[in-house]
Amino acid sequence: MALSIGGIVARGPKTCTADDIAAFYTQLHETWEIPKCVCAYLKEELEIQSPEDMLACFTSDRDWEKFNDVEIKDSEKADANVKRGPRGKVYRAFLALKAAQSTGQKQRKRGEDSADLDSMLDPKDIKEMTRRFWHRHKLVFSSDEMPGDILLSRVVREMERRFLHNADVLKVKGVATERRGKNKKKAIGDTCLTFQESAAEAEFARPATVGAYLAGLRMYMLALAIWGSKATEPAPRDEETRETKPETYVQFPWQFSQDYCHRAQRFANDALEELTAKEVYGMVRKRDEEEREMWVDAIRNTESSTLGQIFREIYERRADRWIFDSSRRVNAQPTLALEDIPETPPRHQSSAYDERSMQNTIRQLKESNTALKANREARGGGSGNTGGSWARAEQEGPIGGGGKGTAGKGGKGGKGGGKKRPSGNPVTLATDQSGTPLCAAWNRGGCRRTCLNLPTEEHACNGKIGPARVCRGKHRSIDCQRCERA
């Protein structure tokens, strides 16, 4: 009867043959330089037959103390007791087995066969790859821009197996990041044992901002281009010229990485003129991950197409997706999220294009008109129906008096006028008590409804009303009745 619990059958240990046991101790002796007398003790006294037995045998500090205190005679040295140094090699082998076990568990948890995807390339192979890239493009990058060895190794492993992943570009590391890192000690399970984690393998993440995302994207695309400088097989018969397609000569041309990053940068610049930095970050990331996911599907489902050929086809097909069109937001339903709004068709495909453009122009005029009215009221005039023109109100009465007017409500006696603005310039602070930055341009009468600063600042009164305190009212500091004046 199989051993099980809750209907789940427990897998028993693998039966070790005499050849398996002999191969295991041969590796301990030759690879880890553990003396034969120590190997004999592990085999005969502790009856360890496999790596799994070694991991199960030493589970606490007490087990290691017993092992270090036991007397083991070395027949090759006149039966002298084995010193602590050779015994320490058993501990080093144990740590390596424990690290390999932890790596295997992580890979099984991901549910994919990636045993060698994270393994480092030989330094000679990395140097040869970078030399090949330089020979083709004659370009050298600083350590802050150059992809790290782990990233380059991962790209090579994935592309060799046509097992490309949609990498998170916020987590890619360059040479400078790998070199600045420090090795850290990590605990092994519930024991008091630790192992040294390489600084290059430590986790790293950039901040979730537009600039950081584009920087990570440039580094990842450069890593693809460094690998992509490898020549295609079979090589084309015709000599490469300016008119030929570069993807037929190399796996992934560097120019493609530049085109992709420039398009993303241009989209971000256009979007930041209308939207907040947080909104633009989400839009750029969504578009980038969508496109690179298409690369992943194509590279995995084809046998001969190079990444460069796949890139060109998808890049041209999704050109409209990377054009920011603010008019698209005008006709959107209020219940729809910005990312759910469908892309605007090209001009020749949409009969409603001119109508949307006109609505966008009307919206901009309305916003400008609203800003003019707000500025007028801030200077003391009434609302749009105060009676009399703004110029006449200035001539016939003090600011805020409303003027006599000629017709309309609020003309006579200045009923439509606002409160008189306090004299003097307000004393302002850059932040409130909690450290939140307040928009100085808005308080002076400038800036739009959505703050143009990056990062955005809050539109609230920044007038000083006490020691290190601000008003924080919904009005501007130039109209504040509470704040100090200079």
FIFIZA-527871 format. One record per residue: x, y, z of N, C-alpha, C, O in turn; residue in three letters. Coordinates in steps of 0.05 Angstrom, whole numbers, plus 5000, padded with zeros to 4 digits. Example, Ala and Ser with C-alpha at 12.3 -4.5 7.8 and 13.67 -1.06 7.14 Angstrom:
REM residues 2
526448865156524649105156526449345156528549345169Ala;525749555142527349795143525850015157526850235161Ser;
//
This chain:
REM residues 486
501749765000500050005000501850255000503750275016Met;501150434982502750684980502250865004500050885014Ala;504351005012504151195034502851445024503951575005Leu;500651525036499251765026497751905049497451785070Ser;497052155044495452305063493652495047494552635030Ile;491152495054489252665040488952585011488352754994Gly;489552335004489352254976491852314960491952234937Gly;493852444972496252514958498452304965499052274988Ile;499452174945501451964949504252094953505052254937Val;505652014974508252114979510351954963510251704964Ala;512052084949514151954934516451874952517552044967Arg;517251624951519351524968522051584956522251674933Gly;524251544971526851604961527651404938526751174937Pro;529351504921530351334899532251134909534051194925Lys;531950884900533750674909536550714896536750734871Thr;538550714912541250764902542650494898542750324915Cys;543750464874545350224868548250264877549050484885Thr;549750044876552550064884554150254867555850394876Ala;553350264841554750454823554050744830555750914829Asp;551550794837550751064845552251154870553151384871Asp;552450974889553851054914556851104909558051294919Ile;558050934892560850974885561251234870563251374875Ala;559451304852559751554837559451794855560751994852Ala;557651774875557251994894559752044910560552284913Phe;561051844920563451884937565851954919567752094929Tyr;565851874894567951954876567852254872569852394871Thr;565352364868565052654865565852804890567153014888Gln;565152694914565952834939569052844941570153044950Leu;570352624933573252614936574652784915576552924921His;573752764890575152904868574353194865576153364862Glu;571753254867570853524863571253694888572153924886Thr;570653584911570753744936573253684953573653804974Trp;574953504943577553434956577153344985578753405002Glu;575053194990574553075016576252825019576052655001Ile;577852795040579652565043578052305042575652295049Pro;579352085033578051825031577151725058575051595060Lys;578751785078577951685105575451815115573751695128Cys;574952075108572552215115570252105099568052065110Val;570652055073568551925057567751655067565451585067Cys;569851505077569251235088567551265114565751105118Ala;568051465130566451515154563551575147561751475159Tyr;563251755127560551825119559051585108556651555113Leu;560451405094559151185081558650955101556450835101Lys;560550895118560250665136559050725162557350575172Glu;559750945175558651005201555951155200554151085214Glu;555751345182553251495179551451375158549051445157Leu;552451195142550951055121549551245102547251215094Glu;551051455094550051645074550551535046552851455040Ile;548551515030548751385004548251584980548851514957Gln;547151814986546351994964546352284975546652334999Ser;546152484957546052764965543652814984543852975002Pro;541352684978539052724996539552625024538652745043Glu;541152395027541752305053543552505068543252535092Asp;545352625054547152825067545553065077546053165099Met;543653155061541953385070540253305094539753475112Leu;539353055095537652975117539252915142538152925164Ala;541852845139543452765162544353005178544352985203Cys;544953225165545853465180543653675179543353815159Phe;542153695200539853875201540054085223538454265225Thr;542154065240542354255262545354305269547054155259Ser;545854505285548554555293549754325310552154275309Asp;547954195325548853965342549953735325551953605333Arg;548753685301549753485283552553545274554253365272Asp;553053795268555753875258557753865281560153805277Trp;556953935306558753915329559653625333561953575339Glu;557753435331558453155335560353065313562252915318Lys;559853155288561653075266564453185270566353045264Phe;564653425280567353545284568853425308571253425309Asn;567253325327568553215352569252915349570952815363Asp;568052775330568552485327571452445317572552605303Val;572652225326575352155318575352005292574151785290Glu;576752115272577051985246579951965240581352165238Ile;580951715238583751655233584451665203582951555187Lys;586651795197587551805169589851615166592051655176Asp;589351395152591351185149593751275133595951165136Ser;593351475116595551575100597451755115599651815106Glu;596651835140598252005156598751885184598552015205Lys;599351625184600051475208597851485228598251535252Ala;595451445219592951435236592551685252591551675274Asp;593451915242593052165256590052255253588752185233Ala;589052395273586252485272585952705251587652875249Asn;583852685235583352875214582753155226581253175244Val;584053355215583753625225581053755217579553635202Lys;580553995227578054125221577854215192575654235181Arg;580254275180580154375152578854175133576954255119Gly;579853925132578553735114575653675121574053625103Pro;574953695147572153655154570453885144568053845137Arg;571654125143570154355133569354335104567454455095Gly;570854165088570054125060567453975058565954005038Lys;566753815077564153675078561953895081559853875069Val;562554085098560554305102560254465076557954545070Tyr;562354515062562154665036560554505016558854625002Arg;560954245015559354074996556354085005554554084988Ala;555954085031553154095041551754355032549454345024Phe;553154585035552054835027551354844997549254944989Leu;553154734980552654724952550154554945548554634928Ala;549854324959547554164954544954304963542854284951Leu;545154444986542854594996541954814977539554854972Lys;543954954966543355174947542055054921540155174910Ala;543154824912541954704888539154604893537454624875Ala;538654504917535954414924533954654924531754634915Gln;534854884935533155124936532555224908530255304902Ser;534555224890534155304863532155124848530455224834Thr;532454864852530554674840527754714849525854684833Gly;527354774875524654824885523355074873521055074866Gln;525055284869523955524856523155474827521155574818Lys;524755314813524055254785521555084783519955124765Gln;521254894801518754734801516354904808514154854797Arg;516755094825514455274832513655444809511255494806Lys;515555524792514855684768513555504747512155604729Arg;513955244749512655064731513855054703512355014684Gly;516355104701517555104674520354984675521754994696Glu;521254874653523854744651525954954645526555004622Asp;526955074666528955294662531455244678532555424690Ser;532354994678534554914695537155064689538655134707Ala;537555134664540055264657539655554647541555674638Asp;537155654648536755934638538156134655539056344644Leu;538356094681539556284698542556234703543856384717Asp;543656024690546555974694548156174678547456254656Ser;550456254690552156454677553756334654554556104655Met;554056494634555856414612558756434621559456574640Leu;560456294606563256314612564156604605563356714585Asp;565856724622566756994616567957024588567757244576Pro;569256824578570356834551568156874530568457014510Lys;565856734534563656754515562357034516561657144495Asp;562257154540561157424542562957624529561957804514Ile;565557594533567457784520567357754489567557944475Lys;567057504480566957464451564457594440564457704417Glu;562257574454559657684445559857994444559058114424Met;560958114464561258414464563358494443563058714430Thr;565458334438567358404417566058394390566558564373Arg;564358194386562858174360561058404356560758504333Arg;559758504377557958734375559558984368558759144351Phe;561959024381563559254375564659244346564759444332Trp;565359004337566458984310564459064289565159164268His;561859014295559759084275558959384278558559514257Arg;558659484302557559754306559559964316558960204314His;561859874325563860064335562760244358563160484357Lys;561360114377560160264399561060154425561359914428Leu;561560334444562360254472560460404491560060644487Val;559360274511557460394529558660404557560360234565Phe;557760594573558660624601557560394618555660254609Ser;558660364642557760144659554860184668553559984675Ser;553860434669551160484677549160404655546860354661Asp;550060394630548360324608548760034598546959914586Glu;551059924604551759654593550259434609550359434634Met;548859254595547459034609549458864625551758824617Pro;548558764648550258604665550658324653549258244634Gly;552458174665553157904655550757714658550257544641Asp;549157744680546857574684544757614663543657424653Ile;544257874656542257934636543157824609541557704594Leu;545657864601546657764576546557454575545857344554Leu;547257324597547157034598544256934595543756744581Ser;542457074608539656984607538557014578537156844568Arg;539257244565538257284537539357064519537956954502Val;541957004522543156794505541856524509541156384490Val;541456454534540156194540537356174529536655974517Arg;535856384532533056384522533056364491531456214480Glu;534756514478534656524449535756264437534956184416Met;537756144450538755884440536655674440536555504423Glu;534855684460532655484462530055584450528055444451Arg;530055834439527655954429525455944451523155864446Arg;526256034475524556024499524456294511524856334535Phe;523956504494524056784503521856834524519656734522Leu;522557004544520657084565520157384562521757534552His;517857464572517157754573518357874598516957874619Asn;520757964597522258044620521058304632520058474618Ala;521258324659520558574672522958764671524958714685Asp;522758974655525159144651525859304675527959424676Val;524059324695524659474719526659314736527959424755Leu;527059054730528758884747531358814733533058674744Lys;531758904708534258834694536558994707536259224715Val;538858874708541159004721543459044701543958874684Lys;544759264704547059324688549659254702549659154724Gly;551859304688554459234699554959394725556059274745Val;554259644725554859814749553259704773554359694795Ala;550759624769549159524792550359264802550459224827Thr;551259084785552458834794555058884809555658744828Glu;556659084800559159134813558859274840560459224858Arg;556859434842556459584867555259414889555459474913Arg;553959194882552559034902554458904921556858874917Gly;553358814944554858684965553758414970551258374969Lys;555458214975554657944980553057945007553858075026Asn;550957785007549257775031549057485040549157295024Lys;548757445067548357185078545457125080543857295089Lys;544656885072541856795073541656545089543356365088Lys;539556525105539056285122538256045105536956075084Ala;539055815115538255565102536055435118536555315139Ile;533555455109531355335123531055445151531355685156Gly;530455255169530055325198532555285214532455315238Asp;534755225201537155175216538655435221537755655211Thr;540755425235542455655240544655695218546355865221Cys;544455525198546455535177545755755157543455825153Leu;547855865144547456065124549256005100551155855102Thr;548556125077550356115054550556395042548856565046Phe;552756435027553356695016551956734989552456574971Gln;550156934987548856994962550457194946551257404957Glu;550957134921552557314905551157574901548657584898Ser;552657794901551458064897550158084869548158224866Ala;551357944850550257964822547557834821545957904803Ala;546957634838544457484837542357604855540057514855Glu;543057804871541057934889538958074873539458184852Ala;536558084884534258204870534658514869535758634887Glu;533658624848533958914843531459014829530458874811Phe;530559254835528159364822528459664820529159794840Ala;527759774797527760064793525060174803523160014806Arg;524860434808522360554816520360544793521160544769Pro;517760534799515660524778515160794767513060914773Ala;516960904751516661164739517161134709518260934700Thr;516361334694516761334665519661324658520561164642Val;521261494670524161514664525561254671527161154655Gly;524961134694526260884702525460654684527060484677Ala;522960654675522060434658523460454631524360254620Tyr;523660694620524960724594527960664596529060554577Leu;529160724618532060664622532360354622534260254610Ala;530660214637530859924638530259804610531459604603Gly;528359924595527759824569530159854550530759674534Leu;531460084552533860124535536059914541537359814522Arg;536459854566538459664574537759384564539459234554Met;535159314566534359044557534559024526535458824516Tyr;533759234512533959224483536859224474537559104453Met;538659354489541559344483542559054486544158964471Leu;541558924507542458644512541558464488543058294479Ala;539158514478538258364454539958424430540658244414Leu;540758674427542458754404545258634406546458564386Ala;546358624431549058504434548958214426550658114411Ile;546958064436546657794427546057784397547057604383Trp;544357964388543357964360545458024339544958004316Gly;547858104348550058164328551057904316552857904298Ser;550057674326550857414315549757384286547457454281Lys;551457294268550657264240548557054236548556844251Ala;546757094217544756894211545956664196548056694182Thr;544756434198545656194183543256074168541156034180Glu;543556014142545956074126546256364119544256504117Pro;548656454115549156744109548156804081548456634063Ala;546957044076546057114049548357134030550657194038Pro;547857074005549957083985550657373978553057433973Arg;548757553977549257833970550657983992550157934016Asp;552358163985553758334005551758534017549958634004Glu;552158584043550358764057550859054048553159144047Glu;548659194042548859474034546859644049545359534066Thr;546659894043544660074056541859994048539960054063Arg;541459874025538859814015537859544025535459484025Glu;539659374034538859104043537659114072538159304086Thr;536058914079534858904105536958784125537958564120Lys;537558924146539658824164538858564179540658414186Pro;536358514182535558274197536058014181535957794193Glu;536758044156537457804140540457734144541257524135Thr;541957914157544857864160545557804190547457664195Tyr;544057924209544557864237541857794250539757844239Val;542057684274539657594288537757814296535357804293Gln;538958034307537358264316539058514314540758554331Phe;538558684294540258924290539959124313537759154325Pro;542159254320542059464341540159684333538959814351Trp;539959754307538159964298535259914307533760104312Gln;534459654307531759594315531259664345529159764352Phe;533259614362532959684390532759984393531260084410Ser;534260134377534060424378531360524369530160704381Gln;530360414347527760494337525560444357523760614361Asp;525660214370523560144390523660334414521560424423Tyr;526060394424526260574448525560854440524260994457Cys;526260954417525561224409522561254406521461464413His;521261054395518361064393516961084420515061234423Arg;517860924439516760934466517261204479515561304493Ala;519661314475520361574487518661794475517661974489Gln;518161784448516561984435513661974445512362174450Arg;512561734448509861704459509661814487507761954494Phe;511661754504511661854532511762164532510362284548Ala;513462284515513662574515510962704506510162904518Asn;509662594486507062704477504962664498503362854503Asp;504862434512502862384532503162554556501162634569Ala;505662614564506162774588505163064585504863204605Leu;504763154561503663424557500663444564499663664569Glu;499363204566496463204571495763064597493863124610Glu;497362854605496662684627498762694649500862814646Leu;498062574671499962564694502062354689501762174672Thr;504262374703506462184700505661894706506561704694Ala;503861864726502961604734501361474712501661234706Lys;499561624699497961524677499761444653499361244641Glu;501661614647503461554625505161314630505561154611Val;506061274655507561034661505960774655506960584644Tyr;503460774664501760544659501260494629501260264620Gly;500960714614500460684585502960574571502760394554Met;505360684578507760594565508360304571509060144554Val;508060234597508559954605506659764591507459544583Arg;504059834590502159654577502759604548502759384539Lys;503459814534504059784505506559624501506659454482Arg;508559674517511059534514510759234520511659064504Asp;509359164541509058884548507258744528507658504522Glu;505258884517503558764496505258684472504958464461Glu;507058864464508658814440510658604444511058424427Glu;512058614467514058404472512858134477514157924472Arg;510358124486508957864489508457744461508457504458Glu;507957914441507657814414510357704403510357504388Met;512557824411515157704404515457424416516257234403Trp;514657404442514957144456513356924441514356714436Val;510856994435509156794421510356714394510356474387Asp;511256914379512356854352514856694354515256504338Ala;516756764372519256624373518956334383520456164375Ile;516956284400516456014410515055844390515355594390Arg;513455964372511755804354512855794326511555684308Asn;515255884322516555864296519255724300520355714322Thr;520355624278522855474279525155614267527455584275Glu;524655784246526855904231526856204232528956324226Ser;524656334238524556634237526356744259526256664282Ser;528056944251529757074270528157284286525957364277Thr;529257364309527957564325527757824309525757974312Leu;529657894293529558134277527358124257525958334253Gly;526857904244524657884225521957904239520058034229Gln;521657774262519257794278518758084287516558184286Ile;520958214296520758494305519658674284517858834289Phe;520758664259519958844238516958814232515559014229Arg;516058574230513258534223511358644244509358774238Glu;511958594270510258694291510558994295508659134301Ile;512959094292513559384295511859544275510759754283Tyr;511859464251510259604230507259574235505759764230Glu;506459344243503559294247502459464271500059534270Arg;504059514291503059654315503959944316504060074337Arg;504560064293505460344293503460534304504060714319Ala;500860494297498760674306498360654336497460844349Asp;498960424348498560384377500460574393499760644415Arg;502660654381504560824395504361114387506261264391Trp;502061194376501561484370499561584390497361494392Ile;500361784406498661894426496762094413497662294402Phe;494162054416492162234404490262314426488562164435Asp;490562564435488962664457486062684450484362684468Ser;485362714424482562744416480962484422478562494424Ser;482362264424481062014430479662024457477661884461Arg;480762174475479662194502477162364504475662344523Arg;476662524483474262704484471762544481469762604495Val;471662354463469262204457468961964475467061804472Asn;470761924494470561684511468261704531467661924540Ala;466961484537464961474557466161514584468361414589Gln;464861654603465961694629466561444644468261434661Pro;465061224638465360974653467760814643468460614656Thr;468860884621471060734610473660834620474161074623Leu;475460644625478260724633479660814608478960744585Ala;481760974612483161084589484360874572484360894547Leu;485360654584486660444569484660274553485360134535Glu;482060294561479960134547478960274523477460154507Asp;479760524518478760674495480160564470482560544470Ile;478660484449479960364426481660574411481260814413Pro;483660474397485460644383484060784360482260674347Glu;484761034354483561194333484661094306487061074302Thr;482861024287483860934261485261154247484961394254Pro;486861094227488161294211486161474197483761404195Pro;487061714188485261914177483661804153481361864151Arg;485061654136483661554112481661334118480061254101His;481661224143479861014150477561104167475760944172Gln;477561344177475561434196474161684185475361894180Ser;471461664181469961894171469462094193468762324188Ser;469762004218469162184241471662314251471662454272Ala;473962284236476462404246476262704248477062814269Tyr;475262844227475063134228473163234250473763434263Asp;471063084255469163164276470563144304470163324320Glu;472062934308473562914334475563134337475963244359Arg;476963194315478863414316477563674323478663834338Ser;475163724312473763974318472963974347473164184360Met;471963754357471163744385473563784404473363914425Gln;475863684396478263734411478964024412479764134433Asn;478664164389479264454388477264604406478064784420Thr;474664524405472664664421473364624451473064804467Ile;474164374458474764324486477164504496477064614518Arg;479164534479481464694486480664994489481565124507Gln;478865094471477865364473476265404499476565614512Leu;474665214506473065234531474965244555474465404574Lys;477065074555478965084577480365354579480765454601Glu;481065464556482365724556480465934566481366114581Ser;477965924558475966124567475566104597475366304611Asn;475465854608475165814637477465934652477166054673Thr;479965894641482265994654482266304655483166424674Ala;481366434633481166724632479166824652479667024666Leu;476866694654474866774674475966754702475466934719Lys;477366534708478466494735480466714741480566814763Ala;482066784721484066994725482767264729483667424746Asn;480567314715479067564718477867584746478067794759Arg;476667364756475567374783477667404804477267534824Glu;480067274799482267304818483167594821484167674842Ala;482867744800483768024800481568214811481968454812Arg;479268094818477268264832474768304816472868404827Gly;474568214791472068254775470068044782470667854796Gly;467568084773465367904779465467674759467467634745Gly;463267524758463067304739462467414712462467654707Ser;461867234693461467314665459167494661459067634640Gly;457167514679454867684675454767914695452667974706Asn;457068034701457168244721456268504709455768694724Thr;455968524684455068774672457468954666459069004683Gly;457569054641459869224633462269064627462568834637Gly;464069164611466469014604468469034626468269204645Ser;470568854624472668854644474269114644474869234665Trp;474769214620476269464618474769694630475969864644Ala;472069704626470469924637470369904667470270104681Arg;470269654678470169624707472669724719472669844741Ala;474969694706477469794717477470094717478670224735Glu;476270214697476270504695474370634715474970844726Gln;472070514720469970644735469970574765468570704780Glu;471370384773471370314801473770154809475270074792Gly;474170124835476469974845476169674838473969584833Pro;478369534839478269254833476569114853476869154877Ile;474768944843472868804861470268954865468468834875Gly;470169204856467669354860465569284840463169334845Gly;466269174818464369084798463669304778462769234756Gly;464169554784463569774765460569824763458969674773Gly;459970044751457170114747455769924727453569834732Lys;457169874705455969704685453769844670453070074677Gly;452769714650450669834634448269654634445969754635Thr;448669394632446369224631447168954643449568884643Ala;445268804652445768544663445968544693446068764705Gly;445968314705445868284734448568374745450668344733Lys;448368484769450768554783452168804773454368864782Gly;450868954755452169194744452169424764454269524771Gly;449869504773449669734790450469664819449569464830Lys;452169834830453069794857455069574861455969514883Gly;455769444839457869244841457068994855458668864868Gly;454468914853453568674867454868424857455268234872Lys;455668424832456868184820459768164826460967964819Gly;461068364838463968354843464768164865463168104882Gly;467268074864468267904885469468064907469268304908Gly;470667914927471868054950474368194941475768114922Lys;474968414955477368564948479768414956479968314979Lys;481768394938484168244944485868394965486068634963Arg;486968244984488568375005491068504992492068414972Pro;491968715004494368854994496868705003496868555022Ser;498968744988501568614994501768344982499768224973Gly;504168244981504667974970504567764992505467815015Asn;503267534986502967335007505667205014507367164996Pro;506067135039508366985048507666685044505766595056Val;509266545028508566265021510666075030512966145036Thr;509865815031511665595038511465395015509465365002Leu;513665245011513765054989512164804995511064674977Ala;511964725021510464475028508764535052509064735066Thr;506864355057505164375081506464235104508764155102Asp;504964205126506064095151506963805147508863725160Gln;505663655129506363375125508563335104509363115098Ser;509463555092511563535071510463515043512063475025Gly;507863535039506763515012507363774997506763995007Thr;508563754973509263994958506764124947504863994937Pro;506664394948504364554938505264714914507464824913Leu;503564724894504264844868504465144871502465274876Cys;506865254867507165544869505965694845504865904848Ala;506265564821505165694797502165724798501065924790Ala;500765524809497865534811497065754831495165904826Trp;498565784853497865994872498366274862497166464872Asn;500066294842500566564829498566614807498666834795Arg;496766424801494766464780495366324755493866334735Gly;497666174754498266014730497565724734495965664751Gly;498865554718498365264718495465194710493665364713Cys;495064954701492364874693491064704714492164654736Arg;488664604708487164444727488864204735488964134759Arg;490164074716492063854721494863964723495764094704Thr;496163924745498864044750500763954729500863724721Cys;502364144718504264084697506964004708508763924693Leu;507464034734509963964746510363664746508363514748Asn;512863574745513563294748515563264770517863364766Leu;514963134792512363014798510263234803510963454810Pro;507763154801505563344804505463454833506163304852Thr;504663704836504363824862501463894867499863934848Glu;500663914892497863954899497064244895498564424901Glu;494664284884493564544881491964624906489564564908His;493264754924492064844949493665094957495865134949Ala;492365264974493565514982496165464998496165305017Cys;498265594990500865555004501565795021503865835028Asn;499565965028500066195044500666125073499465945084Gly;502666265085503466205112501566335132501066575130Lys;500566185151498666285172499766255200498466335219Ile;502166145203503266115229506065995226507065965204Gly;507365935248510065815247509965545232508865345242Pro;511165545208511365295192508665175186508364935183Ala;506565345183503865245176502865395152503465635148Arg;501265255136500165375112497065355113495965195129Val;495765525097492865535098491565275087489765165099Cys;492565185063491564945050488564965041487264765038Arg;487665215038484965255028484765184998486765144985Gly;482265184987481865124959482365364941482165354916Lys;482965594953483465844938486465874934488065724946His;487266064917490066124913491066314935489566464947Arg;493666314940494766474961494566774954494566944972Ser;494366844928494167134921491467244930491067484933Ile;489467064935486767144944486267074973484067134983Asp;488166954987487766865014487367095033488867295032Cys;485267075050484667285070485967225097485867385115Gln;487266985099488366905125491366925127492466975148Arg;492766895104495666855105497067125111495967345107Cys;499567105119501267335124501967475098502167345077Glu;502267745100502967905076505568045081506268125103Arg;507068085059509668235061509368505048511268665048Ala;
//
